Amino acid sequence: MSLVNKYRAHTQERAQLGIPPLPLSAAETRELVELLKASAPQEKEYLLELFTEHVSPGVDDAALEKAAFLDAIVKGEVSCSVISALAAVGILGTMLGGYNVKPMIDALSSSDSAVAAEAAAMLKKTLLVYDSFDVVVGLAKTNRYAAEVLESWANGEWFTSRPELPEKVTLTVFKVPGETNTDDLSPASEAFTRSDIPLHALSMLGSKMDDPIGTIAKLKEKGHPLAYVGDVVGTGSSRKSGINSVQWHLGQDIPAVPNKRTGGVVIGSIIAPIFFNTAEDSGALPIQADVTSMETGEVIVVYPAKGIIEKSGLEIARFSLSPNTIADEVRAGGRIALIIGRTLTAKARKALGLGEIDIFSTPEQPADSGKGYTLAQKMIGKACGLPGVRPGMYVEPETLTVGSQDTTGAMTRDEVKELAALSFSADLFMQSFCHTAAYPKPSDVKLHRSLPYFVMSRGGVALRPGDGVIHTWLNRMVLPDTLGTGGDSHTRFPIGVSFPAGSGLVAFAGVTGTMPLNVPESVLVRFTGELQDGITLRDLVNAIPYVAIKKGLLTVEKKGKKNVFAGRVLEIEGLPKLKVEQAFELSDASAERSAAACTVRLDKEPVIEYLSSNVKLLEQMIENGYGDPDTLRRRIGKMQEWLKNPTLLEPDADAEYAEVIEVNMSEITEPILACPNDPDDVATLSEVLLDESRPKQINEVFVGSCMTNIGHFRALGEVLRGRGPASARLWVVPPTKMDMNQLIAEGYYSVFGAAGARTEIPGCSLCMGNQARVADNAVVFSTSTRNFDNRMGAGAQVYLGSAELAAVAALLGHLPDKDEYLEVVGRNLSGEKRNDIYRYLNFHTVKAEEMSMLMD
C-alpha cells in the first residue's frame, strides 16, 4: 500500500475517535520526499499538506529529512515542481529551530535576492538558533540580510509582531466543581498515551463526570472559546499532560506543529503552583479568582488588564494578573518562549553595542526587608550567585540536577526536540523507567529501548527498567545546597532544594541548565520534644497537616479551601540527626501539601556519610556501563570536592517566614493516618477507629513507593516473621534493585513469600496505579504518596501511613487499635533489633564483590 493510501486509512481510523492522524515518521517523510521529487506528482496538494503540516519540527528525525530536502531545493541540488526555492525557505521558517537553521543561514547568501530576503524574514522569527547565533553575527559584517536578522532580533520584532493579550476576552464557562487533580486531567491508567496528545486528551475527566468531551463540544457551539473553571485546579503531580489535555480541548492549533495546541484560559479559586507554572510555560492564561458565581454554559467576559470578570454586565470576580510578566508570556507563546526570546534579543543588542530595550515587562522585584534569609532562600541565592533571595523575586537559578521519569519522559523528549537541542547543558540529567517496568505495554517496551539512547546521546544518564524509583536514585546524585527540578512532583531533594515542573520546563532546564522561578514564601515547620516509642517518621509526615488543621491553617473541604503550604517552600528543622534516606520522607511528602519545594535542615555528618556512599554508587554505575560516563565522572568529582571541605548553609536567626508551625513530638503518642481519599484528611489511629464513617477492615496492603527505604521492608518482615499468611492481600515493592538484592540476601524475601506477599521488581507499582491495580472498591492501607480517588483501583478507599502500621494491618486484616499496634511494634521492632532493622545502604563500606551483587 502506498504512503498516501496508508496515511489516508490511518487518518480515517483516527477520525472515528475525533482526533487527527499521528505525525509522519522519518521513514514516511523519506517516502513522501520521493513522491514530491516526481516530475508530475499525483495529488500534489495533498502531498504538500502532509509535508508542511504533518512533520514534527525541531530536531525530530522526520524534521531532519524535511530540512535536508528543502535545503537541497534551495541550493538547486534537487528540483521539485511542487515546492520552489522561495517556498522551500518559507517552509523551513515554520520548523522552529534545529535542523532548519543552517539551511536558512546558508540561504542568506543566495544569489536570488528574493530567496535571501525570505530567509531573513524567516530567521527574524526563529528563536532556537543556539550556537548559530555567532554565525549570523559573523555573517552580518558582510551580508546585509544577516545584518537585518541581527537588527530584528535586537529590536525584539519576533515579539512585537505577535498580537498583544486582548483587553477583553469573551468565554463560555466549562466548570468542574470541587477539586480537579492531575489524575483527573491525565489518568495514570492512560499514561502510555501521553505523548500522543489528542489521544490522551480523550481520557480527560472520564472518571470524574459523564461525557466531558461531549459537553465541551456542545459548549463550543455557543461560538466562544471555553474557559476551564474549578474551585481547586491541578493538584497532584507535575504533569504537562494535564495542561496538554486542557489545551487540546480549549486551545488553538499551532501552524506546522502537528497535534499540539497552545493558549486557553484556566480560572480557579486555587490553582496548584506547579500546574499554574506549567500553564504559563505552555502559553495558557491561568487566573486565580473566586469562581463561586460561574457555572457551566454561562458566558463571562474577562478583562485581563483590569483584573475583572463580568457576567451579564455585572462584576462577579476580581483578580490580579500575576506574575506581572504574564501578558508578555501569553503574547510570546509561553514563558519558555519568552525567556528564550528575551535572551536572544539581549545577545543581539550586546553584539550591536546597544543598550537595554524596554519592550518587555520587567519582573517586579520586592524591596529588601533587611532581614536574614531562610535556608531555601540561601540555596536559591547560591544558584543565582547571590547571598540570598527574597520572596517575590524573579530569578533564573542554575539548575544543577534534572530528573525525568518514563510516563513523562516521552513528552520531555518531544519538548527537547522542539527546543532543537542536541545536548544537555544541565550538569546532570537523569532518565528513569520506574513507572512502567513491572508490566510494560508494547509502547513502554519501545520507549525502554529508544529513550536511553536519546538521553545518553545528549550527555544524560539513563537508568534501566527494574533499577527502581527515580527519586531514590536521583537523590543520590544531588550535591548539597544545590537546586534542581524533575518531571514528577515528588522530585524533592533532602539535601538541596528542588522545584518540580512539567515536562516542558524539565526539558528547558535540561537543555539550558537554568529554570525560571518566582521565589515563593517559606513556611517553617519546627519539630520539638522527643520522638515517642512506636512513632515513625511517616507519623511525623502526617503530623504536619494534622497540626496545621488544628491551627486553622489547612482545611479538608475543597470549597473555600485553606492551605498554608500551597505554593510555598516547606522548610523543616528540629531533626538534624536524621539519615538522608529518612529526611526524604519529609521532603517527599511536601508534594502532598502542594508545597512548591522543601528543605530539611540536617547536620553535616549524615550528609558526609550519604555522599561518601553515593560516590561509590556512581563509580559502580560507570563500571556497569551506565551512560553518560563523563557526566557521572563530573558529578563524582564535585561530590569529592565537597567532601574535602564539608560545609552546609544555615538559615539566619532573623529569617522571615509566612508561618511557623511547631510540632511537639512528645504529644504524638499513636500513629497518624491520611484517610480515604485525601492526603490532607489526617487523623490519629484512635480517631479513625471511633469514626463510624471510616472503614476498618483492610483488604489490601501496599508497602512500596519512593516514601520507603530498606528499613521499612525489614520492619515489615520482622512483624510478619513466623506468623503465616497475612490476612490482607500484601504487595511488596522495594524502591531500588539494591534494596531488593540486599533484602533477598538477608532472607526477607522468604518471609514475604511465607506471608503470601506479591513481590514486584523495584519501581512505582501501585503508587501510580497505571499498571497493576487493587481490586475494585477495596479498602487499602498503603505507604505510597497520595490516595486520590481511583488512583490505585476503581472505587478503592486508601489509607496512607507507615510501613510499620501497614505490617500490622496486613497481619490482622484490619486496623489495629493503639494498644495492639504498640504491642506488636514493641515486641518486634524495638530494643537491640532496632539498629539492625533500620540500617541503610552505605555503599562505601561494602566490598567490591558485594557492591557488584547489589548492582546486578
Buried (B, 14 or more C-beta within 10 A) or exposed (E): EEBBEEBBEEBEEBEEEEBBBBBBBBEBBBBBBEBBBEEEBEEBEBBBEBBBBBBBBBBBBBBBBBBBBBBBBBBEEBEBEBBBBBBBBBBBBBBBBBBBBBBBBBBBBBEBEEBBBBBBBBBBBBBBBBEBBEBBBEBBEEBEBBBBBBBBBBBBBBBEEBEEBEEEBBBBBBBBBEBBBBBBBBBBBBBBBBBBBBBBBBBBBBBBEEEBBEBBEEBBEBEBBBBBBBBBBBBBBBBBBBBBBBBBBBBEBBEBBBBBBBBBBBBBBBBBBBBBBBBBBBBBBBBBBBBEBBEBEBBBBBBBEBBBBBBEEEEBBEBEBBBEBBBBBBBBBBBBBBBBBBBBBBBBBEBBEBEEBEEBBEBEEEEEEEEBBBBBBBBBBBBBEBEBBBBBBBBBBBBBBBBBBBBBBBBBBBBBBBBBBBEBBBBBBBBBBBBBBBEBBEBBEEBBEEBBEBBBEBBBBBBBBBBBBBBBBBBBBBBBBBBBBBBBBBBBBBBBBBBBBBBBBBBBBBBBBBBBBBBBBBBBBBBEEEBBEBBBBBBBBBBBBBBBBEEEBBBEEBEEBBBBBBBBBBBBBBBBEBBBBBBBBBBBBBBBBBBBBBBBBBEEEBBBBBBBBBBBBBBBBBEEEBBBBEBBEBBBEBBEEBBEEEEBBEBBEEBBBBBEBEBBBEEBBBBBBBBBBBBBBBBBBBBBBEEEEBBBEBBBBBBBBBBBBBBBBBBBBBBBBEBEEBBBBBBBBBBBBBBBBBBBEBEBBEBBEBBBBBBBBBBBBBBBBBBBBBBEEBBBBBBBBBBBBBBBBBEBBBBBBBBBBBBBBBBBBBBBBBEBBBBBBEEBBEEEBEEEBBEBBBBBEBEEEBBEBBBE
